[in-house]
Amino acid sequence: MRCKRILFVTMMVFLTQGIAQAKVDLVILPKRDAAQLTIYNSADLTLVRDIRALTLKKGLNNMQFSWANTLIDPTSLEMQPKMDADKIDILDLTFPPRVRGLGLWHVQSQTSGNVPVEITYLTSGLSWRAFYMGTLSTDEKTMGLQGYVRVTNKSGEDYENAQVRLIVGKINIIDQIADLARRQYPYDRPGAVARVPAPAMAEKKSEMMAAKRQLVAAEGAMMARPKEIRKEGLSEYFLYTIEGKETIPHGWSKRLPSFEVKTIPVVNLYKYEEERYGDQVMRFLSFKNDKDHNLGNTPIPGGVIKVYRNVGESEQLSYEGQSNFKYIPVNEDVELNLGSVSNVLVKPTLKNFATGRFLFNGGGTITGWDEIRDFEIEVKNTRGITVKVDIRRNFGTSSWELEKTGDFGDYEKVDLDTVKFILSLNAHETKKFHYIITTHHGTRAD
Amino acid sequence: MKRKITIHKLLILGAIIFMITSPVEARIKLVALPDRGKTIIRLDNPQATLIEDERILTLQQGTNKVDFSWKGVSIDMDSIRLTVLTQRDLVTLLNVSYPPNEAALVWEIHSMKPIEVTVRISYLLSFIDRLITYKGISDQEEQEMSLKSFLVLRNFSGEDFENATVLLDEGQSFEQRINHEETKQVLFLKKDKVPIEKRWTFDAAKQPWDPEKLDTNVGIPVSYRIENVATSGLGAFALSNGKVRVFQEDGHGSTIFLGEDATGMVPVGENMDVYIGDSRDIVVTQRKMRDQHINVRRDKKNRVVLYDTDEVINATIENFKDKPAMLTMIQHIPGQWDMEECNMSYKRKDAFRLEFEITLPAHGKEDLMMHYHRRNLR
């Protein structure tokens, strides 16, 4: 059995007959009664809430808390009584000289007996990430989406039967928790920055085996259905609370399902923009995080999605690609970039180029002119499904006029030098359109 | 012959008292070490820590020498002062001398008669200081906060202090014992129900304009504003600079960590703005839709010497949250300019900076359009 790295020692110091004679009469190691882990993914940071029952005596109590070989930030330590708070005064927290990983609370108590206390601190080494699996229907009009979270514990501490909560959101931190944990002195020393090497996290084989047994035992006790994850918004973040308790020994990861949606209507969107993607067509799956798409209850945390497609009746799959996507707020559009493709083609061809309307100064130098380009854009859908194609053209100047002809709807001005053309193509359809762009240069642009 | 008597480990105070009956040839040090009386650690200046020690000296009639020496601590020698606190009319401080190659000095004190006097020795001591940290727990509605402030006393001076009085700004004080290499964290301020104002800020000079073109989310910075005024339950003294960690009640008897920031000194009447993190549920997409030269003026050689611009900026602000929000949007227009048309009201904060306060309903969207001319560009 692996030794606990966090120890809590209570030393009761009391006064006898008015004589200020300190006496340590009891040393106990109270068990951790409950633990709660709130794990962040935008920073290497976890808020740990540790509930323990302490036996207090009337008078001054010294409580020692040590955390060797963990990644706890000592500057974040706080202890609060959960009962008789008006009778218990936490005088100070002392980090004694020449001892690492140890804090001593001086607690003045007007009561005696068992008192539950809550110890909170920030630690490094626990992390989580979201990842997803999407499965397109054969006609690629809908997609099933399964979301997972994977929680990893490299904190140096085993957390048994802990409530696990995950925070989605970007918090601001000014110090890395791991750096604070590795300081020789909790708040450093005046005028000096002293660091010592990170605590060794090497695993012993016996410890690993013990941890594995714990994990197996904990999993055996799990419910016969997947755990639910409660999701709620707090401030600018989203809090995911995993049902029940989890045991995550140091060094282990756990994968948990976060949600599943069977049918999300999706649009096969293809994009072409030379300035962003070169001369390749990029494939996107587009949908919206809203009720119409059987989503929209909560934001979707950013992560990696692997997209498969059902092929044939035997439920065989083909791998379509993967995408990193950003956090998606409720009601926001989603575009999953699955990479470049060659089965939808966009071929811009400069059919004609001309210059004209020259302006000269008194010395005969050219000061202004126009450039006229006639482009033909051919868009070919070689696939057996309907696709939507978004073609963006940048002109490099804000002084331009555009004439259009051909097989497409209206264009939309995106910004001062960019327009986009949206086309819908049926299976195996090819469309062509022309546009003539006139750009003004020099004094013609004034 | 020299003799040193050490208090604890490092600081040495030897009071050498003897009658001067003939010219001094050598320093003869005293046998009896005066007990250290009251000690004050004064931390009101963040640049330096002043120690004030009270001692009782037994003086003989005539001239006495008091030797003050130290080892293993860093004392600013020019900062050492001796103040006589009792029977001042009988005692005169004649001079101070520094013995060669020693961390020491000698006071020459003349006494009218044999007496005991209380003196205070003051000096600046290095490697002992204090930090201030804050911990705030916001309520679920983010309307008010329980604010705690902790004093962190760091003693790496080489000196142990038993029962010292620690003095902070504005006369706050408490008794504390702190040994060398010890760090102590003490709660010294706790205020409940401190009103907070939550603010979202988009600064067009700092944030990306088009989030669609980026692979990562563009967050809108979110901050809490706390006013250091009496109506907030504060305002009694300036709030020192330090790290602020902000938590929020989660409605289940627990809290989450919202973020942390470093605040500067906040004088009474001023605001503490704590940047906690970024909102990814408010999205600003800003684009320049027009930027053309107009009113072009030329010299005799037809070269452009002066022109104006005709510029249009559109910004779409979307609130994906299920609560309303007030976004402060800061726009920058350099040089001389005239606003031709703007569909929202703004405050001109300075010559080049405009500030919009945009109310966003839950799941709402607002569009800003600014049409302006920049003037007389060369």
Chai-1 contact restraints between the chains, C-beta under 6 A:
chainA,res_idxA,chainB,res_idxB,connection_type,confidence,min_distance_angstrom,max_distance_angstrom,comment,restraint_id
A,T38,B,I256,contact,1.0,0.0,6.0,A-B,restraint_1
A,L47,B,F257,contact,1.0,0.0,6.0,A-B,restraint_2
A,D92,B,K184,contact,1.0,0.0,6.0,A-B,restraint_3
A,D92,B,V186,contact,1.0,0.0,6.0,A-B,restraint_4
A,L93,B,Q185,contact,1.0,0.0,6.0,A-B,restraint_5
A,T94,B,K184,contact,1.0,0.0,6.0,A-B,restraint_6
A,F95,B,T183,contact,1.0,0.0,6.0,A-B,restraint_7
A,P97,B,N179,contact,1.0,0.0,6.0,A-B,restraint_8
A,P97,B,E181,contact,1.0,0.0,6.0,A-B,restraint_9
A,P97,B,E182,contact,1.0,0.0,6.0,A-B,restraint_10
A,R98,B,E181,contact,1.0,0.0,6.0,A-B,restraint_11
A,K170,B,G219,contact,1.0,0.0,6.0,A-B,restraint_12
A,K170,B,G277,contact,1.0,0.0,6.0,A-B,restraint_13
A,K170,B,D278,contact,1.0,0.0,6.0,A-B,restraint_14
A,I171,B,G259,contact,1.0,0.0,6.0,A-B,restraint_15
A,I171,B,G277,contact,1.0,0.0,6.0,A-B,restraint_16
A,N172,B,G259,contact,1.0,0.0,6.0,A-B,restraint_17
A,N172,B,Y275,contact,1.0,0.0,6.0,A-B,restraint_18
A,N172,B,I276,contact,1.0,0.0,6.0,A-B,restraint_19
A,N172,B,G277,contact,1.0,0.0,6.0,A-B,restraint_20
A,I173,B,E260,contact,1.0,0.0,6.0,A-B,restraint_21
A,I174,B,E260,contact,1.0,0.0,6.0,A-B,restraint_22
A,I174,B,A262,contact,1.0,0.0,6.0,A-B,restraint_23
A,P186,B,T183,contact,1.0,0.0,6.0,A-B,restraint_24
A,Y187,B,L131,contact,1.0,0.0,6.0,A-B,restraint_25
A,Y187,B,V152,contact,1.0,0.0,6.0,A-B,restraint_26
A,Y187,B,R154,contact,1.0,0.0,6.0,A-B,restraint_27
A,Y187,B,T183,contact,1.0,0.0,6.0,A-B,restraint_28
A,R189,B,F156,contact,1.0,0.0,6.0,A-B,restraint_29
A,P190,B,F127,contact,1.0,0.0,6.0,A-B,restraint_30
A,P190,B,D129,contact,1.0,0.0,6.0,A-B,restraint_31
A,P190,B,R154,contact,1.0,0.0,6.0,A-B,restraint_32
A,P190,B,F156,contact,1.0,0.0,6.0,A-B,restraint_33
A,L234,B,Q248,contact,1.0,0.0,6.0,A-B,restraint_34
A,L234,B,D250,contact,1.0,0.0,6.0,A-B,restraint_35
A,L234,B,I256,contact,1.0,0.0,6.0,A-B,restraint_36
A,S235,B,Q248,contact,1.0,0.0,6.0,A-B,restraint_37
A,S235,B,L258,contact,1.0,0.0,6.0,A-B,restraint_38
A,E236,B,V222,contact,1.0,0.0,6.0,A-B,restraint_39
A,E236,B,G277,contact,1.0,0.0,6.0,A-B,restraint_40
A,E236,B,S279,contact,1.0,0.0,6.0,A-B,restraint_41
A,K326,B,N217,contact,1.0,0.0,6.0,A-B,restraint_42
A,Y327,B,N217,contact,1.0,0.0,6.0,A-B,restraint_43
A,Y327,B,R280,contact,1.0,0.0,6.0,A-B,restraint_44
A,P329,B,D281,contact,1.0,0.0,6.0,A-B,restraint_45
A,P329,B,F320,contact,1.0,0.0,6.0,A-B,restraint_46
A,V330,B,F320,contact,1.0,0.0,6.0,A-B,restraint_47
A,N331,B,F320,contact,1.0,0.0,6.0,A-B,restraint_48
A,E332,B,F320,contact,1.0,0.0,6.0,A-B,restraint_49
A,N361,B,N302,contact,1.0,0.0,6.0,A-B,restraint_50
A,G362,B,N302,contact,1.0,0.0,6.0,A-B,restraint_51
A,S398,B,D291,contact,1.0,0.0,6.0,A-B,restraint_52
A,D415,B,R287,contact,1.0,0.0,6.0,A-B,restraint_53
A,L416,B,K288,contact,1.0,0.0,6.0,A-B,restraint_54
A,L416,B,M289,contact,1.0,0.0,6.0,A-B,restraint_55
A,L416,B,R290,contact,1.0,0.0,6.0,A-B,restraint_56
A,L416,B,D291,contact,1.0,0.0,6.0,A-B,restraint_57
A,D446,B,H293,contact,1.0,0.0,6.0,A-B,restraint_58
A,D446,B,V296,contact,1.0,0.0,6.0,A-B,restraint_59
